[in-house]
């Protein structure tokens, strides 16, 4: 089933390339194939990317917490 989905995506990609060639023949603009079709990101890659971004955000929060302004303690003047 996964191979069939990949074959369908390949067909979409081929159609995008064909449309790109036709577009370049008629216009001076040069669009990219990815402008016409973007293959969805694999679930494993997306999960790894999300985990990396979460780790970076936690590190940034830890670094910011060393400053009084960002430590979560709000002081009121007056």
PDB file of N, CA, C and O in Angstrom:
ATOM      1  N   UNK A   1       0.828  -1.184   0.000  1.00  0.00           N
ATOM      2  CA  UNK A   1       0.000   0.000   0.000  1.00  0.00           C
ATOM      3  C   UNK A   1       0.877   1.254   0.000  1.00  0.00           C
ATOM      4  O   UNK A   1       0.589   2.226  -0.698  1.00  0.00           O
ATOM      5  N   UNK A   2       1.947   1.217   0.791  1.00  0.00           N
ATOM      6  CA  UNK A   2       2.859   2.369   0.844  1.00  0.00           C
ATOM      7  C   UNK A   2       3.530   2.596  -0.506  1.00  0.00           C
ATOM      8  O   UNK A   2       3.723   3.739  -0.922  1.00  0.00           O
ATOM      9  N   UNK A   3       3.889   1.498  -1.198  1.00  0.00           N
ATOM     10  CA  UNK A   3       4.518   1.622  -2.515  1.00  0.00           C
ATOM     11  C   UNK A   3       3.561   2.276  -3.505  1.00  0.00           C
ATOM     12  O   UNK A   3       3.985   3.052  -4.362  1.00  0.00           O
ATOM     13  N   UNK A   4       2.275   1.967  -3.389  1.00  0.00           N
ATOM     14  CA  UNK A   4       1.282   2.573  -4.272  1.00  0.00           C
ATOM     15  C   UNK A   4       1.185   4.071  -4.015  1.00  0.00           C
ATOM     16  O   UNK A   4       1.094   4.858  -4.957  1.00  0.00           O
ATOM     17  N   UNK A   5       1.204   4.470  -2.749  1.00  0.00           N
ATOM     18  CA  UNK A   5       1.164   5.889  -2.410  1.00  0.00           C
ATOM     19  C   UNK A   5       2.406   6.597  -2.967  1.00  0.00           C
ATOM     20  O   UNK A   5       2.299   7.693  -3.518  1.00  0.00           O
ATOM     21  N   UNK A   6       3.567   5.982  -2.827  1.00  0.00           N
ATOM     22  CA  UNK A   6       4.801   6.569  -3.363  1.00  0.00           C
ATOM     23  C   UNK A   6       4.726   6.697  -4.883  1.00  0.00           C
ATOM     24  O   UNK A   6       5.212   7.677  -5.448  1.00  0.00           O
ATOM     25  N   UNK A   7       4.122   5.712  -5.545  1.00  0.00           N
ATOM     26  CA  UNK A   7       3.983   5.764  -7.001  1.00  0.00           C
ATOM     27  C   UNK A   7       3.074   6.930  -7.390  1.00  0.00           C
ATOM     28  O   UNK A   7       3.342   7.626  -8.370  1.00  0.00           O
ATOM     29  N   UNK A   8       2.016   7.142  -6.637  1.00  0.00           N
ATOM     30  CA  UNK A   8       1.113   8.262  -6.908  1.00  0.00           C
ATOM     31  C   UNK A   8       1.856   9.588  -6.732  1.00  0.00           C
ATOM     32  O   UNK A   8       1.711  10.498  -7.548  1.00  0.00           O
ATOM     33  N   UNK A   9       2.651   9.695  -5.666  1.00  0.00           N
ATOM     34  CA  UNK A   9       3.441  10.913  -5.458  1.00  0.00           C
ATOM     35  C   UNK A   9       4.431  11.117  -6.604  1.00  0.00           C
ATOM     36  O   UNK A   9       4.652  12.247  -7.039  1.00  0.00           O
ATOM     37  N   UNK A  10       5.021  10.041  -7.090  1.00  0.00           N
ATOM     38  CA  UNK A  10       5.933  10.150  -8.229  1.00  0.00           C
ATOM     39  C   UNK A  10       5.201  10.662  -9.462  1.00  0.00           C
ATOM     40  O   UNK A  10       5.740  11.473 -10.215  1.00  0.00           O
ATOM     41  N   UNK A  11       3.976  10.192  -9.669  1.00  0.00           N
ATOM     42  CA  UNK A  11       3.181  10.674 -10.797  1.00  0.00           C
ATOM     43  C   UNK A  11       2.899  12.173 -10.660  1.00  0.00           C
ATOM     44  O   UNK A  11       2.981  12.919 -11.636  1.00  0.00           O
ATOM     45  N   UNK A  12       2.565  12.607  -9.438  1.00  0.00           N
ATOM     46  CA  UNK A  12       2.341  14.035  -9.203  1.00  0.00           C
ATOM     47  C   UNK A  12       3.605  14.839  -9.496  1.00  0.00           C
ATOM     48  O   UNK A  12       3.553  15.916 -10.091  1.00  0.00           O
ATOM     49  N   UNK A  13       4.729  14.296  -9.070  1.00  0.00           N
ATOM     50  CA  UNK A  13       6.000  14.980  -9.294  1.00  0.00           C
ATOM     51  C   UNK A  13       6.296  15.092 -10.790  1.00  0.00           C
ATOM     52  O   UNK A  13       6.737  16.141 -11.259  1.00  0.00           O
ATOM     53  N   UNK A  14       6.057  14.028 -11.528  1.00  0.00           N
ATOM     54  CA  UNK A  14       6.268  14.064 -12.979  1.00  0.00           C
ATOM     55  C   UNK A  14       5.349  15.091 -13.634  1.00  0.00           C
ATOM     56  O   UNK A  14       5.767  15.826 -14.528  1.00  0.00           O
ATOM     57  N   UNK A  15       4.100  15.136 -13.186  1.00  0.00           N
ATOM     58  CA  UNK A  15       3.159  16.111 -13.741  1.00  0.00           C
ATOM     59  C   UNK A  15       3.618  17.534 -13.429  1.00  0.00           C
ATOM     60  O   UNK A  15       3.473  18.431 -14.259  1.00  0.00           O
ATOM     61  N   UNK A  16       4.169  17.740 -12.239  1.00  0.00           N
ATOM     62  CA  UNK A  16       4.675  19.061 -11.868  1.00  0.00           C
ATOM     63  C   UNK A  16       5.856  19.454 -12.745  1.00  0.00           C
ATOM     64  O   UNK A  16       5.960  20.604 -13.171  1.00  0.00           O
ATOM     65  N   UNK A  17       6.737  18.512 -13.013  1.00  0.00           N
ATOM     66  CA  UNK A  17       7.893  18.793 -13.869  1.00  0.00           C
ATOM     67  C   UNK A  17       7.424  19.143 -15.278  1.00  0.00           C
ATOM     68  O   UNK A  17       7.938  20.069 -15.904  1.00  0.00           O
ATOM     69  N   UNK A  18       6.458  18.401 -15.756  1.00  0.00           N
ATOM     70  CA  UNK A  18       5.924  18.681 -17.090  1.00  0.00           C
ATOM     71  C   UNK A  18       5.284  20.068 -17.144  1.00  0.00           C
ATOM     72  O   UNK A  18       5.488  20.814 -18.102  1.00  0.00           O
ATOM     73  N   UNK A  19       4.514  20.408 -16.117  1.00  0.00           N
ATOM     74  CA  UNK A  19       3.893  21.730 -16.067  1.00  0.00           C
ATOM     75  C   UNK A  19       4.949  22.821 -15.987  1.00  0.00           C
ATOM     76  O   UNK A  19       4.798  23.890 -16.578  1.00  0.00           O
ATOM     77  N   UNK A  20       6.025  22.541 -15.249  1.00  0.00           N
ATOM     78  CA  UNK A  20       7.113  23.512 -15.138  1.00  0.00           C
ATOM     79  C   UNK A  20       7.766  23.751 -16.490  1.00  0.00           C
ATOM     80  O   UNK A  20       8.057  24.893 -16.845  1.00  0.00           O
ATOM     81  N   UNK A  21       7.995  22.707 -17.230  1.00  0.00           N
ATOM     82  CA  UNK A  21       8.599  22.854 -18.557  1.00  0.00           C
ATOM     83  C   UNK A  21       7.693  23.660 -19.480  1.00  0.00           C
ATOM     84  O   UNK A  21       8.165  24.515 -20.230  1.00  0.00           O
ATOM     85  N   UNK A  22       6.413  23.391 -19.426  1.00  0.00           N
ATOM     86  CA  UNK A  22       5.462  24.150 -20.264  1.00  0.00           C
ATOM     87  C   UNK A  22       5.428  25.619 -19.835  1.00  0.00           C
ATOM     88  O   UNK A  22       5.401  26.522 -20.671  1.00  0.00           O
ATOM     89  N   UNK A  23       5.428  25.839 -18.531  1.00  0.00           N
ATOM     90  CA  UNK A  23       5.393  27.214 -18.017  1.00  0.00           C
ATOM     91  C   UNK A  23       6.646  27.978 -18.449  1.00  0.00           C
ATOM     92  O   UNK A  23       6.553  29.133 -18.865  1.00  0.00           O
ATOM     93  N   UNK A  24       7.812  27.342 -18.353  1.00  0.00           N
ATOM     94  CA  UNK A  24       9.051  28.000 -18.769  1.00  0.00           C
ATOM     95  C   UNK A  24       9.052  28.290 -20.258  1.00  0.00           C
ATOM     96  O   UNK A  24       9.688  29.246 -20.701  1.00  0.00           O
ATOM     97  N   UNK A  25       8.358  27.487 -21.028  1.00  0.00           N
ATOM     98  CA  UNK A  25       8.287  27.723 -22.465  1.00  0.00           C
ATOM     99  C   UNK A  25       7.438  28.946 -22.785  1.00  0.00           C
ATOM    100  O   UNK A  25       7.651  29.594 -23.810  1.00  0.00           O
ATOM    101  N   UNK A  26       6.489  29.265 -21.928  1.00  0.00           N
ATOM    102  CA  UNK A  26       5.566  30.360 -22.202  1.00  0.00           C
ATOM    103  C   UNK A  26       5.875  31.648 -21.453  1.00  0.00           C
ATOM    104  O   UNK A  26       5.453  32.722 -21.883  1.00  0.00           O
ATOM    105  N   UNK A  27       6.602  31.568 -20.344  1.00  0.00           N
ATOM    106  CA  UNK A  27       6.845  32.751 -19.514  1.00  0.00           C
ATOM    107  C   UNK A  27       8.319  32.900 -19.180  1.00  0.00           C
ATOM    108  O   UNK A  27       9.096  31.951 -19.290  1.00  0.00           O
ATOM    109  N   UNK A  28       8.686  34.093 -18.775  1.00  0.00           N
ATOM    110  CA  UNK A  28      10.075  34.320 -18.389  1.00  0.00           C
ATOM    111  C   UNK A  28      10.332  33.953 -16.935  1.00  0.00           C
ATOM    112  O   UNK A  28      11.481  33.742 -16.548  1.00  0.00           O
ATOM    113  N   UNK A  29       9.258  33.872 -16.103  1.00  0.00           N
ATOM    114  CA  UNK A  29       9.439  33.465 -14.719  1.00  0.00           C
ATOM    115  C   UNK A  29       9.887  32.006 -14.675  1.00  0.00           C
ATOM    116  O   UNK A  29       9.601  31.219 -15.578  1.00  0.00           O
ATOM    117  N   UNK A  30      10.596  31.671 -13.604  1.00  0.00           N
ATOM    118  CA  UNK A  30      11.075  30.304 -13.453  1.00  0.00           C
ATOM    119  C   UNK A  30      10.608  29.714 -12.123  1.00  0.00           C
ATOM    120  O   UNK A  30      11.354  29.700 -11.145  1.00  0.00           O
ATOM    121  N   UNK A  31       9.387  29.237 -12.098  1.00  0.00           N
ATOM    122  CA  UNK A  31       8.919  28.621 -10.851  1.00  0.00           C
ATOM    123  C   UNK A  31       9.635  27.302 -10.589  1.00  0.00           C
ATOM    124  O   UNK A  31      10.154  26.673 -11.511  1.00  0.00           O
ATOM    125  N   UNK A  32       9.658  26.897  -9.341  1.00  0.00           N
ATOM    126  CA  UNK A  32      10.291  25.640  -8.955  1.00  0.00           C
ATOM    127  C   UNK A  32       9.250  24.532  -8.933  1.00  0.00           C
ATOM    128  O   UNK A  32       8.054  24.788  -8.795  1.00  0.00           O
ATOM    129  N   UNK A  33       9.715  23.309  -9.069  1.00  0.00           N
ATOM    130  CA  UNK A  33       8.816  22.162  -8.991  1.00  0.00           C
ATOM    131  C   UNK A  33       8.111  22.143  -7.639  1.00  0.00           C
ATOM    132  O   UNK A  33       6.932  21.801  -7.554  1.00  0.00           O
ATOM    133  N   UNK A  34       8.834  22.510  -6.586  1.00  0.00           N
ATOM    134  CA  UNK A  34       8.237  22.502  -5.251  1.00  0.00           C
ATOM    135  C   UNK A  34       7.123  23.538  -5.113  1.00  0.00           C
ATOM    136  O   UNK A  34       6.295  23.434  -4.208  1.00  0.00           O
ATOM    137  N   UNK A  35       7.094  24.536  -5.999  1.00  0.00           N
ATOM    138  CA  UNK A  35       5.987  25.485  -5.989  1.00  0.00           C
ATOM    139  C   UNK A  35       4.696  24.824  -6.469  1.00  0.00           C
ATOM    140  O   UNK A  35       3.598  25.241  -6.101  1.00  0.00           O
ATOM    141  N   UNK A  36       4.843  23.791  -7.293  1.00  0.00           N
ATOM    142  CA  UNK A  36       3.683  23.112  -7.844  1.00  0.00           C
ATOM    143  C   UNK A  36       3.234  21.933  -6.992  1.00  0.00           C
ATOM    144  O   UNK A  36       2.036  21.682  -6.860  1.00  0.00           O
ATOM    145  N   UNK A  37       4.191  21.205  -6.411  1.00  0.00           N
ATOM    146  CA  UNK A  37       3.851  20.041  -5.593  1.00  0.00           C
ATOM    147  C   UNK A  37       4.950  19.805  -4.583  1.00  0.00           C
ATOM    148  O   UNK A  37       6.129  19.737  -4.932  1.00  0.00           O
ATOM    149  N   UNK A  38       4.553  19.678  -3.317  1.00  0.00           N
ATOM    150  CA  UNK A  38       5.507  19.343  -2.263  1.00  0.00           C
ATOM    151  C   UNK A  38       5.129  17.996  -1.684  1.00  0.00           C
ATOM    152  O   UNK A  38       4.006  17.796  -1.220  1.00  0.00           O
ATOM    153  N   UNK A  39       6.073  17.079  -1.717  1.00  0.00           N
ATOM    154  CA  UNK A  39       5.832  15.755  -1.154  1.00  0.00           C
ATOM    155  C   UNK A  39       5.725  15.873   0.358  1.00  0.00           C
ATOM    156  O   UNK A  39       6.565  16.520   0.984  1.00  0.00           O
ATOM    157  N   UNK A  40       4.711  15.261   0.958  1.00  0.00           N
ATOM    158  CA  UNK A  40       4.566  15.327   2.414  1.00  0.00           C
ATOM    159  C   UNK A  40       5.780  14.738   3.127  1.00  0.00           C
ATOM    160  O   UNK A  40       6.410  13.799   2.641  1.00  0.00           O
ATOM    161  N   UNK A  41       6.091  15.307   4.284  1.00  0.00           N
ATOM    162  CA  UNK A  41       7.220  14.840   5.073  1.00  0.00           C
ATOM    163  C   UNK A  41       6.872  13.508   5.707  1.00  0.00           C
ATOM    164  O   UNK A  41       5.750  13.305   6.172  1.00  0.00           O
ATOM    165  N   UNK A  42       7.839  12.600   5.723  1.00  0.00           N
ATOM    166  CA  UNK A  42       7.648  11.298   6.346  1.00  0.00           C
ATOM    167  C   UNK A  42       7.381  11.474   7.839  1.00  0.00           C
ATOM    168  O   UNK A  42       7.939  12.378   8.460  1.00  0.00           O
ATOM    169  N   UNK A  43       6.540  10.629   8.419  1.00  0.00           N
ATOM    170  CA  UNK A  43       6.176  10.735   9.828  1.00  0.00           C
ATOM    171  C   UNK A  43       7.394  10.649  10.740  1.00  0.00           C
ATOM    172  O   UNK A  43       7.471  11.371  11.734  1.00  0.00           O
ATOM    173  N   UNK A  44       8.336   9.787  10.422  1.00  0.00           N
ATOM    174  CA  UNK A  44       9.533   9.617  11.264  1.00  0.00           C
ATOM    175  C   UNK A  44      10.365  10.892  11.240  1.00  0.00           C
ATOM    176  O   UNK A  44      10.830  11.354  12.283  1.00  0.00           O
ATOM    177  N   UNK A  45      10.554  11.463  10.051  1.00  0.00           N
ATOM    178  CA  UNK A  45      11.329  12.701   9.942  1.00  0.00           C
ATOM    179  C   UNK A  45      10.643  13.831  10.689  1.00  0.00           C
ATOM    180  O   UNK A  45      11.300  14.612  11.377  1.00  0.00           O
ATOM    181  N   UNK A  46       9.343  13.923  10.560  1.00  0.00           N
ATOM    182  CA  UNK A  46       8.598  14.982  11.235  1.00  0.00           C
ATOM    183  C   UNK A  46       8.700  14.837  12.748  1.00  0.00           C
ATOM    184  O   UNK A  46       8.841  15.834  13.456  1.00  0.00           O
ATOM    185  N   UNK A  47       8.630  13.609  13.251  1.00  0.00           N
ATOM    186  CA  UNK A  47       8.718  13.378  14.692  1.00  0.00           C
ATOM    187  C   UNK A  47      10.106  13.763  15.209  1.00  0.00           C
ATOM    188  O   UNK A  47      10.223  14.409  16.251  1.00  0.00           O
ATOM    189  N   UNK A  48      11.165  13.366  14.479  1.00  0.00           N
ATOM    190  CA  UNK A  48      12.525  13.714  14.885  1.00  0.00           C
ATOM    191  C   UNK A  48      12.715  15.234  14.871  1.00  0.00           C
ATOM    192  O   UNK A  48      13.343  15.795  15.770  1.00  0.00           O
ATOM    193  N   UNK A  49      12.178  15.882  13.863  1.00  0.00           N
ATOM    194  CA  UNK A  49      12.314  17.328  13.753  1.00  0.00           C
ATOM    195  C   UNK A  49      11.592  18.024  14.908  1.00  0.00           C
ATOM    196  O   UNK A  49      12.096  18.991  15.478  1.00  0.00           O
ATOM    197  N   UNK A  50      10.413  17.518  15.237  1.00  0.00           N
ATOM    198  CA  UNK A  50       9.649  18.087  16.349  1.00  0.00           C
ATOM    199  C   UNK A  50      10.388  17.919  17.660  1.00  0.00           C
ATOM    200  O   UNK A  50      10.426  18.840  18.477  1.00  0.00           O
ATOM    201  N   UNK A  51      10.985  16.733  17.870  1.00  0.00           N
ATOM    202  CA  UNK A  51      11.746  16.492  19.097  1.00  0.00           C
ATOM    203  C   UNK A  51      12.953  17.412  19.185  1.00  0.00           C
ATOM    204  O   UNK A  51      13.271  17.917  20.262  1.00  0.00           O
ATOM    205  N   UNK A  52      13.628  17.635  18.065  1.00  0.00           N
ATOM    206  CA  UNK A  52      14.780  18.544  18.045  1.00  0.00           C
ATOM    207  C   UNK A  52      14.355  19.966  18.394  1.00  0.00           C
ATOM    208  O   UNK A  52      15.024  20.645  19.173  1.00  0.00           O
ATOM    209  N   UNK A  53      13.240  20.415  17.816  1.00  0.00           N
ATOM    210  CA  UNK A  53      12.767  21.765  18.100  1.00  0.00           C
ATOM    211  C   UNK A  53      12.335  21.903  19.557  1.00  0.00           C
ATOM    212  O   UNK A  53      12.564  22.943  20.176  1.00  0.00           O
ATOM    213  N   UNK A  54      11.715  20.869  20.103  1.00  0.00           N
ATOM    214  CA  UNK A  54      11.309  20.893  21.503  1.00  0.00           C
ATOM    215  C   UNK A  54      12.523  20.985  22.421  1.00  0.00           C
ATOM    216  O   UNK A  54      12.511  21.726  23.404  1.00  0.00           O
ATOM    217  N   UNK A  55      13.564  20.232  22.098  1.00  0.00           N
ATOM    218  CA  UNK A  55      14.798  20.268  22.899  1.00  0.00           C
ATOM    219  C   UNK A  55      15.438  21.651  22.845  1.00  0.00           C
ATOM    220  O   UNK A  55      15.900  22.159  23.867  1.00  0.00           O
ATOM    221  N   UNK A  56      15.468  22.263  21.667  1.00  0.00           N
ATOM    222  CA  UNK A  56      16.030  23.605  21.532  1.00  0.00           C
ATOM    223  C   UNK A  56      15.219  24.622  22.327  1.00  0.00           C
ATOM    224  O   UNK A  56      15.784  25.524  22.945  1.00  0.00           O
ATOM    225  N   UNK A  57      13.893  24.478  22.313  1.00  0.00           N
ATOM    226  CA  UNK A  57      13.042  25.396  23.062  1.00  0.00           C
ATOM    227  C   UNK A  57      13.271  25.242  24.564  1.00  0.00           C
ATOM    228  O   UNK A  57      13.305  26.237  25.289  1.00  0.00           O
ATOM    229  N   UNK A  58      13.427  24.016  25.032  1.00  0.00           N
ATOM    230  CA  UNK A  58      13.700  23.790  26.457  1.00  0.00           C
ATOM    231  C   UNK A  58      15.041  24.383  26.861  1.00  0.00           C
ATOM    232  O   UNK A  58      15.164  24.958  27.942  1.00  0.00           O
ATOM    233  N   UNK A  59      16.050  24.250  26.001  1.00  0.00           N
ATOM    234  CA  UNK A  59      17.355  24.841  26.284  1.00  0.00           C
ATOM    235  C   UNK A  59      17.259  26.364  26.340  1.00  0.00           C
ATOM    236  O   UNK A  59      17.873  27.000  27.197  1.00  0.00           O
ATOM    237  N   UNK A  60      16.490  26.941  25.427  1.00  0.00           N
ATOM    238  CA  UNK A  60      16.327  28.396  25.420  1.00  0.00           C
ATOM    239  C   UNK A  60      15.608  28.854  26.684  1.00  0.00           C
ATOM    240  O   UNK A  60      15.978  29.872  27.269  1.00  0.00           O
ATOM    241  N   UNK A  61      14.591  28.120  27.110  1.00  0.00           N
ATOM    242  CA  UNK A  61      13.883  28.471  28.339  1.00  0.00           C
ATOM    243  C   UNK A  61      14.785  28.352  29.562  1.00  0.00           C
ATOM    244  O   UNK A  61      14.718  29.181  30.470  1.00  0.00           O
ATOM    245  N   UNK A  62      15.622  27.328  29.586  1.00  0.00           N
ATOM    246  CA  UNK A  62      16.551  27.162  30.709  1.00  0.00           C
ATOM    247  C   UNK A  62      17.540  28.324  30.747  1.00  0.00           C
ATOM    248  O   UNK A  62      17.859  28.838  31.819  1.00  0.00           O
ATOM    249  N   UNK A  63      18.017  28.730  29.591  1.00  0.00           N
ATOM    250  CA  UNK A  63      18.965  29.833  29.536  1.00  0.00           C
ATOM    251  C   UNK A  63      18.286  31.137  29.965  1.00  0.00           C
ATOM    252  O   UNK A  63      18.871  31.921  30.712  1.00  0.00           O
ATOM    253  N   UNK A  64      17.052  31.375  29.496  1.00  0.00           N
ATOM    254  CA  UNK A  64      16.349  32.597  29.848  1.00  0.00           C
ATOM    255  C   UNK A  64      15.973  32.649  31.321  1.00  0.00           C
ATOM    256  O   UNK A  64      15.862  33.733  31.892  1.00  0.00           O
ATOM    257  N   UNK A  65      15.776  31.492  31.942  1.00  0.00           N
ATOM    258  CA  UNK A  65      15.351  31.478  33.345  1.00  0.00           C
ATOM    259  C   UNK A  65      16.439  31.974  34.290  1.00  0.00           C
ATOM    260  O   UNK A  65      16.155  32.264  35.452  1.00  0.00           O
ATOM    261  N   UNK A  66      17.671  32.078  33.817  1.00  0.00           N
ATOM    262  CA  UNK A  66      18.735  32.595  34.682  1.00  0.00           C
ATOM    263  C   UNK A  66      18.620  34.098  34.911  1.00  0.00           C
ATOM    264  O   UNK A  66      19.240  34.641  35.825  1.00  0.00           O
ATOM    265  N   UNK A  67      17.837  34.757  34.090  1.00  0.00           N
ATOM    266  CA  UNK A  67      17.645  36.188  34.238  1.00  0.00           C
ATOM    267  C   UNK A  67      16.380  36.450  35.034  1.00  0.00           C
ATOM    268  O   UNK A  67      15.384  35.745  34.869  1.00  0.00           O
ATOM    269  N   UNK A  68      16.409  37.447  35.888  1.00  0.00           N
ATOM    270  CA  UNK A  68      15.264  37.754  36.750  1.00  0.00           C
ATOM    271  C   UNK A  68      14.031  38.127  35.941  1.00  0.00           C
ATOM    272  O   UNK A  68      12.912  37.798  36.335  1.00  0.00           O
ATOM    273  N   UNK A  69      14.216  38.797  34.836  1.00  0.00           N
ATOM    274  CA  UNK A  69      13.084  39.232  34.017  1.00  0.00           C
ATOM    275  C   UNK A  69      12.268  38.048  33.515  1.00  0.00           C
ATOM    276  O   UNK A  69      11.047  38.136  33.385  1.00  0.00           O
ATOM    277  N   UNK A  70      12.955  36.933  33.234  1.00  0.00           N
ATOM    278  CA  UNK A  70      12.289  35.798  32.627  1.00  0.00           C
ATOM    279  C   UNK A  70      12.120  34.614  33.559  1.00  0.00           C
ATOM    280  O   UNK A  70      11.762  33.525  33.111  1.00  0.00           O
ATOM    281  N   UNK A  71      12.368  34.803  34.840  1.00  0.00           N
ATOM    282  CA  UNK A  71      12.318  33.689  35.772  1.00  0.00           C
ATOM    283  C   UNK A  71      10.903  33.332  36.208  1.00  0.00           C
ATOM    284  O   UNK A  71      10.711  32.358  36.935  1.00  0.00           O
ATOM    285  N   UNK A  72       9.928  34.090  35.782  1.00  0.00           N
ATOM    286  CA  UNK A  72       8.545  33.813  36.155  1.00  0.00           C
ATOM    287  C   UNK A  72       8.120  34.580  37.384  1.00  0.00           C
ATOM    288  O   UNK A  72       6.941  34.568  37.736  1.00  0.00           O
ATOM    289  N   UNK A  73       9.041  35.244  38.042  1.00  0.00           N
ATOM    290  CA  UNK A  73       8.718  36.064  39.211  1.00  0.00           C
ATOM    291  C   UNK A  73       8.460  37.477  38.735  1.00  0.00           C
ATOM    292  O   UNK A  73       9.359  38.151  38.231  1.00  0.00           O
ATOM    293  N   UNK A  74       7.248  37.913  38.896  1.00  0.00           N
ATOM    294  CA  UNK A  74       6.915  39.270  38.481  1.00  0.00           C
ATOM    295  C   UNK A  74       6.991  40.188  39.677  1.00  0.00           C
ATOM    296  O   UNK A  74       6.364  39.941  40.707  1.00  0.00           O
ATOM    297  N   UNK A  75       7.748  41.230  39.536  1.00  0.00           N
ATOM    298  CA  UNK A  75       7.862  42.223  40.590  1.00  0.00           C
ATOM    299  C   UNK A  75       7.059  43.446  40.193  1.00  0.00           C
ATOM    300  O   UNK A  75       7.047  43.831  39.024  1.00  0.00           O
ATOM    301  N   UNK A  76       6.411  44.038  41.126  1.00  0.00           N
ATOM    302  CA  UNK A  76       5.659  45.255  40.847  1.00  0.00           C
ATOM    303  C   UNK A  76       6.402  46.433  41.453  1.00  0.00           C
ATOM    304  O   UNK A  76       6.922  46.361  42.566  1.00  0.00           O
ATOM    305  N   UNK A  77       6.438  47.491  40.710  1.00  0.00           N
ATOM    306  CA  UNK A  77       7.078  48.712  41.193  1.00  0.00           C
ATOM    307  C   UNK A  77       6.043  49.546  41.938  1.00  0.00           C
ATOM    308  O   UNK A  77       4.933  49.771  41.456  1.00  0.00           O
ATOM    309  N   UNK A  78       6.438  50.000  43.131  1.00  0.00           N
ATOM    310  CA  UNK A  78       5.619  50.940  43.849  1.00  0.00           C
ATOM    311  C   UNK A  78       4.786  50.366  44.872  1.00  0.00           C
ATOM    312  O   UNK A  78       4.048  51.087  45.543  1.00  0.00           O
TER     313      UNK A  78
END
